[in-house]
Amino acid sequence: MSVRDQEQNELGAFLRARRSELSPSDVDLPEGGRQRRVAGLRREEVAQLAAISTDYYTRLEQGRIGSSAPVLASLARVLRLDDDQRTYMYELAGTPAKSRRRAPQKVKPYLRRLLDRIDAPAIVMTPTHDILAWNPLAAALMVDFAEIPERERNFMRLLFTDPRLRSLYPEWEELARSVVSYIRMEAARKPDDPRLAELVGDLSIRDAQFRQWWAGTHVAVKRRGTRTYDHPVVGEITLEWDALTSDAEPDQQLIVFTPEPGSRSEEAVRELAALAAQHIGASR
């Protein structure tokens, strides 16, 4: 047996031992009614939560295949590994441990100034859809992001977890699938991003549709498009959106939503602006 084969067998043994130590309730799964033949989590449960196939995970445990950094990151999350266990798993896999968590980004001052001067709904977000800043029109159109804890201000997270955004988009499924495809592309570029791994892991546990779509293969680059809103106050609005990225700051995008001139949507945006001004006046 080669050294590499031995390491993969040791990795499989570690994964089997760790999943035997966890119960479904530890990972927010129902215990289920039928008797379990083995202690701990089943292979298919670990695979499901990690958004990989059961066959892939089985071969990994059996030492028949190697593992990638994204898969290791997902398994570290699913198996609730502490820092020492995580480091040990990466060493067994022969893969450098992923980078540690960085502080959340803050919007760049020049983007903040641009945002304040745009007379259309606009937000600043990262390629992984963390929402860094927004103007009053964006809050009036979508949701007041100031009411949402900073660590939860991620557009993909909100699409799947906030009922207000689910009801805002008549074509919610199409939009949600598109956003998943954008972030799957970004995950390929940043396979060891701990914040992204945490986001994907959390949504995989909480939402079956997300788990299914994330396990797919569709990817796309976010550039521009059209979105329709069923706004609870001003009615239906159709806006074109453009993602503007500066060469000086590629990790922050300014997303601007504009109506067709002379359309009913343009009138609705003016109504939203009046609502936003009233809200600002009332809060002072």
C-alpha positions as CSV (number, residue, x, y, z in Angstrom):
1,M,0.0,0.0,0.0
2,S,1.4,3.4,-1.0
3,V,1.7,6.3,1.5
4,R,-1.1,8.1,-0.3
5,D,-3.4,5.1,-0.1
6,Q,-2.7,4.8,3.6
7,E,-3.5,8.5,4.1
8,Q,-6.8,8.1,2.3
9,N,-7.7,5.1,4.4
10,E,-6.9,7.1,7.5
11,L,-9.0,10.0,6.3
12,G,-11.9,7.5,5.7
13,A,-11.5,6.1,9.2
14,F,-11.5,9.6,10.7
15,L,-14.7,10.6,8.8
16,R,-16.4,7.3,9.9
17,A,-15.4,7.9,13.5
18,R,-16.6,11.5,13.5
19,R,-20.0,10.9,12.0
20,S,-20.6,8.0,14.5
21,E,-20.2,10.6,17.3
22,L,-23.0,12.9,16.0
23,S,-26.7,12.5,16.2
24,P,-29.2,13.9,13.7
25,S,-30.3,16.5,16.3
26,D,-26.6,17.8,16.4
27,V,-27.0,18.8,12.7
28,D,-30.6,19.9,12.9
29,L,-32.1,16.8,11.3
30,P,-35.1,14.9,12.6
31,E,-34.3,11.8,14.6
32,G,-36.7,9.7,12.5
33,G,-38.9,6.9,13.6
34,R,-37.1,3.7,12.5
35,Q,-34.3,2.1,14.4
36,R,-30.8,3.0,13.3
37,R,-28.5,0.1,12.6
38,V,-25.4,2.2,13.3
39,A,-24.6,4.9,15.8
40,G,-24.4,8.5,14.6
41,L,-25.2,9.9,11.2
42,R,-25.7,7.8,8.1
43,R,-23.5,8.4,5.0
44,E,-26.4,9.7,3.0
45,E,-27.1,12.3,5.7
46,V,-23.6,13.6,5.7
47,A,-23.6,13.7,1.9
48,Q,-26.9,15.5,1.8
49,L,-25.8,18.2,4.2
50,A,-22.5,18.6,2.4
51,A,-24.3,18.9,-1.0
52,I,-22.3,16.0,-2.5
53,S,-23.6,12.7,-3.8
54,T,-23.8,9.7,-1.4
55,D,-21.7,7.7,-3.9
56,Y,-18.9,10.3,-3.8
57,Y,-18.9,10.4,0.0
58,T,-18.9,6.6,0.2
59,R,-15.9,6.4,-2.1
60,L,-14.2,9.0,0.0
61,E,-14.7,7.1,3.2
62,Q,-13.5,3.9,1.5
63,G,-10.3,5.6,0.4
64,R,-11.0,5.1,-3.3
65,I,-10.8,8.8,-4.2
66,G,-9.1,12.0,-3.1
67,S,-10.9,15.1,-1.9
68,S,-11.0,18.7,-2.9
69,A,-10.7,21.8,-0.7
70,P,-14.4,22.7,-1.2
71,V,-15.5,19.2,-0.2
72,L,-13.3,19.3,2.9
73,A,-14.7,22.7,3.9
74,S,-18.2,21.4,3.7
75,L,-17.4,18.2,5.6
76,A,-15.7,20.2,8.3
77,R,-18.8,22.2,8.8
78,V,-21.2,19.3,8.6
79,L,-19.2,17.2,11.0
80,R,-18.8,20.1,13.4
81,L,-15.0,19.9,13.5
82,D,-13.1,22.1,15.9
83,D,-9.9,23.8,14.8
84,D,-7.7,20.8,15.7
85,Q,-9.9,18.2,14.1
86,R,-10.2,20.4,11.0
87,T,-6.4,20.7,10.7
88,Y,-6.0,17.0,11.2
89,M,-8.5,16.2,8.5
90,Y,-6.8,18.5,6.0
91,E,-3.4,16.9,6.8
92,L,-4.8,13.4,6.2
93,A,-6.2,14.6,2.9
94,G,-2.9,16.2,1.9
95,T,-4.6,19.5,1.3
96,P,-3.5,22.9,2.8
97,A,-6.0,24.1,5.3
98,K,-8.3,26.8,4.1
99,S,-7.7,30.4,5.0
100,R,-9.1,31.6,8.3
101,R,-12.1,33.9,8.5
102,R,-11.5,37.5,7.4
103,A,-13.4,40.5,8.7
104,P,-16.5,41.4,6.7
105,Q,-15.9,43.9,3.9
106,K,-16.9,47.5,4.3
107,V,-18.2,49.6,1.4
108,K,-15.5,51.8,-0.2
109,P,-16.0,55.5,0.4
110,Y,-16.2,56.4,-3.3
111,L,-18.9,53.8,-3.8
112,R,-20.8,55.2,-0.9
113,R,-20.6,58.6,-2.4
114,L,-21.9,57.3,-5.8
115,L,-24.7,55.4,-4.0
116,D,-25.9,58.6,-2.3
117,R,-26.1,60.5,-5.7
118,I,-28.0,57.8,-7.7
119,D,-31.8,58.6,-8.1
120,A,-32.6,54.9,-8.7
121,P,-32.6,51.9,-6.4
122,A,-29.0,50.8,-5.9
123,I,-27.0,48.5,-3.7
124,V,-23.3,47.6,-3.2
125,M,-22.6,43.9,-2.8
126,T,-19.7,41.5,-3.0
127,P,-19.5,38.8,-5.7
128,T,-20.9,36.4,-3.1
129,H,-23.9,38.7,-2.6
130,D,-23.0,40.1,0.8
131,I,-24.9,43.4,0.9
132,L,-22.5,46.2,2.0
133,A,-24.6,49.3,1.4
134,W,-27.8,50.5,-0.1
135,N,-29.7,53.8,-0.8
136,P,-33.2,54.6,0.6
137,L,-34.8,53.7,-2.8
138,A,-33.4,50.2,-2.6
139,A,-34.7,49.8,0.9
140,A,-38.1,51.0,-0.2
141,L,-38.1,48.7,-3.1
142,M,-36.9,45.5,-1.4
143,V,-36.5,45.5,2.3
144,D,-34.9,47.8,4.9
145,F,-31.6,46.1,5.2
146,A,-30.8,48.1,8.3
147,E,-33.3,45.9,10.2
148,I,-31.3,42.8,9.3
149,P,-28.2,41.8,11.3
150,E,-25.0,42.5,9.4
151,R,-23.9,38.9,9.3
152,E,-27.2,37.9,7.6
153,R,-27.2,40.6,5.0
154,N,-26.6,38.3,2.1
155,F,-29.0,38.4,-0.9
156,M,-28.9,34.7,-1.5
157,R,-29.6,34.0,2.2
158,L,-32.5,36.4,2.3
159,L,-34.0,35.0,-0.9
160,F,-34.3,31.6,0.8
161,T,-35.1,32.7,4.3
162,D,-37.0,36.0,4.3
163,P,-40.7,35.6,3.4
164,R,-40.8,39.3,2.3
165,L,-38.4,38.7,-0.5
166,R,-40.1,35.4,-1.5
167,S,-43.3,37.3,-2.0
168,L,-41.7,40.3,-3.6
169,Y,-40.6,38.4,-6.8
170,P,-43.4,36.8,-8.9
171,E,-40.6,34.8,-10.6
172,W,-38.9,33.8,-7.4
173,E,-37.7,30.4,-8.5
174,E,-36.1,31.7,-11.7
175,L,-34.3,34.5,-9.7
176,A,-33.2,32.1,-6.9
177,R,-31.8,29.6,-9.4
178,S,-29.9,32.4,-11.2
179,V,-28.4,33.7,-7.9
180,V,-27.3,30.2,-7.0
181,S,-25.6,29.9,-10.4
182,Y,-23.8,33.2,-9.9
183,I,-22.5,32.1,-6.5
184,R,-21.5,28.6,-7.7
185,M,-19.3,30.4,-10.2
186,E,-17.8,32.5,-7.4
187,A,-17.3,29.4,-5.2
188,A,-15.1,27.9,-8.0
189,R,-12.9,31.0,-7.9
190,K,-12.7,31.0,-4.1
191,P,-13.0,27.4,-3.0
192,D,-11.5,28.1,0.5
193,D,-13.7,31.1,1.4
194,P,-14.9,30.3,5.0
195,R,-17.8,32.8,4.9
196,L,-19.1,31.3,1.6
197,A,-18.7,27.7,3.0
198,E,-20.7,28.7,6.1
199,L,-23.4,30.3,3.9
200,V,-23.8,27.3,1.6
201,G,-23.7,24.9,4.6
202,D,-26.4,26.8,6.5
203,L,-28.7,27.1,3.5
204,S,-28.2,23.4,2.6
205,I,-29.5,22.4,6.0
206,R,-32.4,24.9,6.0
207,D,-33.8,24.6,2.5
208,A,-34.2,21.5,0.3
209,Q,-34.6,23.5,-2.9
210,F,-31.3,25.2,-2.3
211,R,-29.6,21.9,-1.5
212,Q,-30.8,20.4,-4.8
213,W,-29.9,23.4,-6.9
214,W,-26.5,23.8,-5.3
215,A,-25.7,20.2,-6.1
216,G,-26.4,20.9,-9.8
217,T,-23.9,22.1,-12.4
218,H,-25.4,25.4,-13.8
219,V,-23.1,28.4,-13.4
220,A,-23.3,32.0,-14.8
221,V,-21.6,35.4,-14.5
222,K,-23.7,38.3,-13.2
223,R,-23.8,41.2,-15.7
224,R,-27.2,42.6,-16.3
225,G,-30.9,41.6,-16.7
226,T,-34.5,42.5,-15.9
227,R,-36.5,41.9,-12.7
228,T,-40.1,42.2,-11.9
229,Y,-41.4,43.1,-8.5
230,D,-44.8,42.7,-6.9
231,H,-44.5,45.5,-4.5
232,P,-47.0,45.6,-1.6
233,V,-47.5,49.4,-1.9
234,V,-47.0,50.6,-5.5
235,G,-47.8,47.3,-7.4
236,E,-45.9,45.7,-10.2
237,I,-42.5,47.2,-11.2
238,T,-40.2,46.0,-13.9
239,L,-36.6,47.2,-13.7
240,E,-33.4,46.6,-15.6
241,W,-30.4,46.0,-13.5
242,D,-26.7,46.4,-14.3
243,A,-23.8,45.2,-12.2
244,L,-21.0,47.8,-12.4
245,T,-17.5,46.8,-11.2
246,S,-14.5,49.0,-10.8
247,D,-11.1,47.7,-11.8
248,A,-9.8,49.3,-8.6
249,E,-12.2,47.3,-6.4
250,P,-13.4,44.1,-8.2
251,D,-14.8,42.6,-5.0
252,Q,-17.4,45.3,-4.7
253,Q,-20.2,45.7,-7.3
254,L,-22.6,48.6,-7.6
255,I,-26.0,47.2,-8.7
256,V,-28.3,49.8,-10.2
257,F,-32.0,49.2,-11.0
258,T,-33.6,51.5,-13.6
259,P,-37.1,51.7,-15.2
260,E,-37.8,52.2,-18.8
261,P,-38.4,56.0,-19.4
262,G,-42.1,56.9,-19.6
263,S,-43.3,53.6,-18.2
264,R,-45.6,52.8,-15.4
265,S,-42.5,51.4,-13.6
266,E,-40.9,54.8,-13.8
267,E,-43.9,56.3,-12.1
268,A,-43.8,53.6,-9.4
269,V,-40.2,54.4,-8.7
270,R,-41.1,58.0,-8.2
271,E,-43.8,56.8,-5.7
272,L,-41.2,54.8,-3.9
273,A,-38.9,57.8,-3.7
274,A,-41.7,59.7,-2.0
275,L,-42.2,56.9,0.4
276,A,-38.5,56.7,1.1
277,A,-38.4,60.5,1.8
278,Q,-41.3,60.2,4.2
279,H,-39.5,57.4,6.0
280,I,-36.3,59.4,6.3
281,G,-38.2,62.4,7.5
282,A,-40.1,60.4,10.2
283,S,-36.9,58.8,11.4
284,R,-35.2,62.2,12.1
